[in-house]
Amino acid sequence: MKQFFVLFFNKTFLIYLALHIASHIIYPYLYDFPYLLAIKIVMLIIAIAELVGMILYIKASRKLQKRLSITVNSKVRDSYQTIEILSACFFFVYCFIPEKYIMPNYIMILLLGGYVGFRLAIRVNQYMGKEKNRNG
């Protein structure tokens, strides 16, 4: 069960984050939608599953450090973990902020960009390390 929540968090965090930001931005247009309460309940259940997965993922972050320490600079790894924890924590606060506030949307989009950028940097570093080993 622990692996399920961690895998669920790893695979769906970015997708759910993008959907939640979109729902906050277009909320004024969805205000009269008849099934808005059902959508909010489903998103709350997914947010709770994401929260459990995030907590279990952070507890198992020592495995992440071992996996990343081979090919990634330590500064990049530490920055990535800081951005990851910061974006995940702010996201769960963001879930409960009323939709009428605009500034949290911009902050969340900024954190999303940093998070995705660091994930891309780590993937590039891993592939570059594989190519060095293959060619050298």
Backbone bond lengths (Angstrom), bond angles and torsions (degrees), N, CA, C in turn:
res aa  C-N    CA-C-N  psi(-1)  N-CA   C-N-CA  omega(-1)  CA-C   N-CA-C  phi
1 M - - - 1.440 - - 1.534 110.44 -
2 K 1.329 115.82 -37.80 1.456 120.81 178.63 1.525 110.49 -61.33
3 Q 1.307 116.64 -44.20 1.459 120.68 -179.84 1.530 111.18 -65.31
4 F 1.331 116.55 -34.63 1.456 120.12 178.47 1.527 110.84 -61.87
5 F 1.343 117.25 -47.24 1.455 120.18 -178.60 1.526 111.61 -66.72
6 V 1.333 117.40 -39.20 1.461 120.21 178.32 1.526 110.22 -65.96
7 L 1.320 117.10 -43.76 1.459 120.93 178.02 1.533 111.10 -64.91
8 F 1.336 116.23 -40.52 1.458 121.20 177.39 1.523 110.48 -60.92
9 F 1.336 116.83 -42.76 1.465 121.18 178.37 1.521 110.89 -64.39
10 N 1.320 117.83 -46.21 1.462 121.28 -177.66 1.525 112.17 -63.96
11 K 1.315 117.15 -39.86 1.463 120.75 -173.94 1.524 113.69 -84.08
12 T 1.330 118.19 -29.95 1.460 119.33 -171.19 1.516 114.66 -113.43
13 F 1.323 118.78 -1.57 1.465 119.97 -175.49 1.521 111.65 -61.55
14 L 1.315 118.08 -48.24 1.466 120.57 -178.25 1.526 112.09 -66.29
15 I 1.310 116.66 -38.97 1.464 120.31 179.85 1.526 110.11 -65.77
16 Y 1.322 115.85 -46.75 1.458 119.34 -179.60 1.523 111.11 -66.76
17 L 1.308 117.08 -36.95 1.456 121.07 178.09 1.528 110.69 -61.96
18 A 1.318 117.08 -45.14 1.463 120.64 178.57 1.532 111.10 -64.25
19 L 1.324 117.42 -41.50 1.467 120.28 178.38 1.521 111.80 -64.46
20 H 1.313 116.15 -39.69 1.460 119.48 -178.50 1.530 111.22 -69.74
21 I 1.320 117.19 -40.22 1.463 119.95 176.04 1.528 110.10 -62.82
22 A 1.323 116.36 -43.28 1.468 120.11 178.47 1.523 111.23 -61.77
23 S 1.329 117.22 -40.30 1.467 119.20 -179.81 1.526 111.11 -67.40
24 H 1.327 117.60 -34.16 1.465 119.83 176.23 1.526 111.46 -68.63
25 I 1.323 116.41 -38.58 1.463 119.29 -177.20 1.531 111.40 -71.66
26 I 1.327 117.62 -41.06 1.469 119.81 -177.66 1.530 112.78 -95.97
27 Y 1.327 117.67 15.83 1.454 121.10 -178.87 1.532 113.47 -57.37
28 P 1.341 119.55 -40.73 1.477 117.32 179.53 1.528 113.55 -59.36
29 Y 1.312 117.04 -27.08 1.465 119.86 179.31 1.529 111.85 -84.51
30 L 1.332 116.97 -20.99 1.467 121.09 179.76 1.526 113.24 -96.06
31 Y 1.307 117.03 0.37 1.458 120.91 -172.31 1.525 112.54 -57.60
32 D 1.306 117.94 -36.34 1.467 121.18 -178.82 1.521 113.08 -95.46
33 F 1.314 118.08 8.31 1.465 121.61 179.38 1.528 108.91 -65.91
34 P 1.333 119.30 130.47 1.462 120.58 -173.15 1.542 114.81 -67.66
35 Y 1.318 117.85 -25.67 1.460 120.00 -176.77 1.520 112.50 -104.63
36 L 1.318 117.25 24.60 1.459 121.30 -177.12 1.528 111.74 -63.10
37 L 1.320 118.49 -37.67 1.460 121.18 179.20 1.526 110.87 -64.76
38 A 1.318 117.64 -40.94 1.473 120.76 178.59 1.523 110.61 -65.11
39 I 1.327 117.28 -39.42 1.466 120.54 178.21 1.524 110.19 -64.81
40 K 1.325 117.04 -41.46 1.473 120.34 179.10 1.529 111.30 -65.22
41 I 1.314 117.86 -38.12 1.464 120.27 179.22 1.529 110.52 -66.33
42 V 1.329 116.77 -42.88 1.473 120.36 177.78 1.527 110.24 -62.92
43 M 1.325 117.12 -42.72 1.465 119.88 179.10 1.526 111.34 -66.26
44 L 1.322 118.25 -33.82 1.461 121.18 176.99 1.526 110.85 -67.09
45 I 1.319 117.47 -41.44 1.467 120.56 178.29 1.525 110.47 -63.80
46 I 1.322 116.61 -42.53 1.465 119.80 177.76 1.523 110.40 -65.52
47 A 1.341 117.48 -38.40 1.467 120.58 178.22 1.522 111.33 -63.38
48 I 1.313 117.64 -37.41 1.467 120.53 178.06 1.523 109.98 -67.12
49 A 1.333 117.49 -41.82 1.468 120.30 176.79 1.522 110.69 -63.83
50 E 1.334 117.18 -38.68 1.462 121.01 176.70 1.523 110.66 -64.59
51 L 1.330 117.66 -39.81 1.460 121.45 179.55 1.522 111.22 -63.86
52 V 1.317 116.64 -44.80 1.473 120.14 177.78 1.530 109.92 -62.68
53 G 1.326 117.31 -43.35 1.459 121.11 177.97 1.516 112.31 -62.97
54 M 1.355 116.82 -39.28 1.456 120.13 178.58 1.520 111.59 -64.84
55 I 1.321 117.29 -42.64 1.455 120.79 179.69 1.527 110.52 -63.82
56 L 1.314 116.89 -44.50 1.464 119.74 178.14 1.526 111.54 -66.65
57 Y 1.321 117.21 -34.52 1.467 121.72 179.13 1.531 110.83 -67.85
58 I 1.329 116.47 -41.20 1.466 120.04 178.68 1.519 110.41 -67.11
59 K 1.334 116.97 -37.88 1.463 119.41 177.98 1.525 111.33 -65.23
60 A 1.323 116.80 -30.27 1.461 120.89 -179.61 1.524 111.09 -97.50
61 S 1.342 117.89 23.92 1.462 120.37 -175.15 1.525 112.48 -72.11
62 R 1.305 118.43 -13.86 1.467 119.63 177.07 1.529 110.75 -64.64
63 K 1.324 116.66 -34.21 1.461 120.03 175.23 1.522 110.08 -65.72
64 L 1.337 116.60 -37.13 1.457 120.59 177.56 1.521 110.44 -63.92
65 Q 1.331 116.93 -42.30 1.458 119.99 179.69 1.519 110.86 -62.47
66 K 1.320 118.10 -40.59 1.463 120.26 178.56 1.524 111.00 -66.33
67 R 1.318 115.79 -39.55 1.454 119.76 -178.45 1.529 111.51 -68.82
68 L 1.327 117.16 -38.57 1.456 120.40 -177.06 1.521 113.38 -85.39
69 S 1.322 118.39 -20.09 1.461 119.98 -173.70 1.530 112.17 -69.43
70 I 1.305 118.29 -18.91 1.465 120.51 -178.19 1.525 110.61 -71.86
71 T 1.315 118.69 -44.21 1.452 120.32 -170.40 1.519 115.04 -116.03
72 V 1.320 119.43 -7.27 1.456 120.84 -172.85 1.519 109.99 -117.48
73 N 1.313 115.64 139.02 1.446 122.65 176.18 1.531 109.74 -56.67
74 S 1.330 117.66 143.98 1.463 120.58 -176.26 1.528 111.70 -65.03
75 K 1.328 118.41 -33.76 1.468 120.41 177.88 1.520 111.11 -65.81
76 V 1.318 116.39 -40.81 1.468 120.39 177.83 1.520 109.86 -65.34
77 R 1.328 116.89 -41.88 1.462 120.63 -179.63 1.524 111.10 -63.72
78 D 1.333 117.39 -45.18 1.459 120.12 179.59 1.521 111.66 -65.74
79 S 1.322 116.75 -40.08 1.465 120.70 177.48 1.519 110.44 -64.41
80 Y 1.327 116.22 -40.64 1.466 120.53 179.61 1.524 110.57 -62.36
81 Q 1.321 117.20 -44.78 1.458 119.48 -179.21 1.524 111.24 -66.26
82 T 1.328 117.33 -36.64 1.462 120.65 177.50 1.518 110.61 -66.01
83 I 1.314 117.66 -46.99 1.473 121.60 179.05 1.527 110.08 -62.97
84 E 1.316 116.76 -40.56 1.464 120.77 -178.97 1.525 111.25 -63.47
85 I 1.307 117.48 -46.90 1.461 120.67 -179.66 1.522 110.58 -68.38
86 L 1.335 116.92 -41.85 1.462 120.86 179.59 1.524 111.16 -62.46
87 S 1.316 117.33 -45.73 1.468 119.36 -178.85 1.522 111.66 -68.12
88 A 1.327 117.54 -38.07 1.464 119.68 179.01 1.526 111.21 -67.49
89 C 1.323 117.37 -42.64 1.469 119.96 -179.93 1.525 111.22 -67.04
90 F 1.332 117.32 -44.36 1.456 119.22 178.86 1.524 110.82 -66.46
91 F 1.326 117.14 -31.02 1.460 119.66 178.49 1.523 111.21 -62.99
92 F 1.331 117.33 -41.41 1.456 118.78 -178.19 1.522 112.02 -74.56
93 V 1.322 117.74 -24.55 1.461 119.85 169.87 1.531 108.76 -72.93
94 Y 1.321 115.65 -39.31 1.464 122.49 -179.57 1.522 111.79 -62.03
95 C 1.318 117.83 -30.95 1.472 121.29 179.63 1.521 111.85 -60.33
96 F 1.331 116.57 -29.55 1.456 120.05 -174.28 1.529 113.43 -105.56
97 I 1.331 117.40 4.41 1.466 121.16 175.02 1.519 107.43 -78.93
98 P 1.330 117.06 135.42 1.471 118.81 177.91 1.524 112.05 -59.20
99 E 1.310 115.65 150.53 1.455 121.50 -174.43 1.520 113.78 -70.69
100 K 1.328 117.53 -14.61 1.464 118.79 -175.54 1.526 112.92 -76.15
101 Y 1.329 118.83 -15.02 1.464 121.43 178.87 1.523 110.24 -83.69
102 I 1.324 116.29 135.12 1.461 120.95 -175.12 1.523 111.87 -98.25
103 M 1.318 119.41 -37.30 1.466 122.44 -173.99 1.534 112.88 -58.34
104 P 1.338 120.35 -40.54 1.477 118.19 177.59 1.524 113.56 -60.65
105 N 1.340 117.59 -27.61 1.470 120.01 176.33 1.519 110.63 -62.20
106 Y 1.326 116.44 -44.54 1.465 120.19 -179.79 1.526 111.65 -67.14
107 I 1.322 116.57 -40.33 1.468 120.04 177.68 1.517 110.14 -63.32
108 M 1.327 117.04 -41.86 1.463 120.56 -178.78 1.512 111.18 -67.54
109 I 1.319 117.73 -38.36 1.468 120.44 177.61 1.525 110.00 -65.67
110 L 1.335 117.49 -39.00 1.461 121.39 176.95 1.527 111.00 -63.13
111 L 1.326 117.34 -45.65 1.469 120.29 177.72 1.528 111.55 -65.50
112 L 1.318 117.32 -36.80 1.460 120.66 177.16 1.527 110.65 -62.34
113 G 1.332 116.90 -42.50 1.458 120.30 177.70 1.525 112.18 -62.59
114 G 1.322 117.12 -42.60 1.464 120.26 177.45 1.517 112.06 -64.87
115 Y 1.315 116.47 -40.92 1.464 121.13 -179.63 1.525 111.21 -64.42
116 V 1.333 115.82 -47.23 1.461 119.51 -179.88 1.528 110.40 -66.27
117 G 1.335 116.85 -38.72 1.460 120.49 177.97 1.513 112.64 -61.45
118 F 1.320 117.33 -43.04 1.464 119.94 178.28 1.522 111.56 -68.29
119 R 1.333 117.54 -36.98 1.471 118.74 176.46 1.518 110.95 -62.87
120 L 1.332 116.75 -40.03 1.462 120.16 177.39 1.521 111.54 -66.32
121 A 1.334 117.38 -39.66 1.469 120.45 179.52 1.522 110.97 -63.63
122 I 1.306 117.02 -39.25 1.463 120.07 179.82 1.522 110.40 -69.26
123 R 1.339 117.87 -40.66 1.466 119.68 177.29 1.525 111.08 -63.01
124 V 1.323 116.78 -41.59 1.461 120.02 179.10 1.522 110.31 -63.47
125 N 1.335 117.31 -43.02 1.463 120.27 178.55 1.524 111.46 -62.99
126 Q 1.323 117.29 -38.38 1.459 119.85 178.97 1.517 110.98 -66.41
127 Y 1.332 118.03 -43.44 1.462 120.41 179.54 1.517 112.04 -69.22
128 M 1.338 117.26 -34.78 1.454 120.55 177.10 1.530 110.17 -64.69
129 G 1.354 115.76 -39.01 1.468 119.54 177.23 1.519 111.60 -65.98
130 K 1.314 118.01 -37.44 1.458 121.43 177.68 1.525 110.79 -66.46
131 E 1.343 116.12 -40.06 1.453 119.88 178.96 1.525 111.47 -67.16
132 K 1.333 118.17 -37.01 1.463 121.04 176.95 1.520 110.46 -63.56
133 N 1.325 115.85 -43.11 1.475 119.68 179.56 1.525 111.26 -66.37
134 R 1.315 116.78 -35.64 1.449 121.06 -179.42 1.537 110.85 -71.65
135 N 1.330 116.21 -42.17 1.467 120.22 -177.54 1.528 112.86 -83.63
136 G 1.315 117.63 -27.82 1.474 119.28 -173.82 1.453 112.00 -104.25
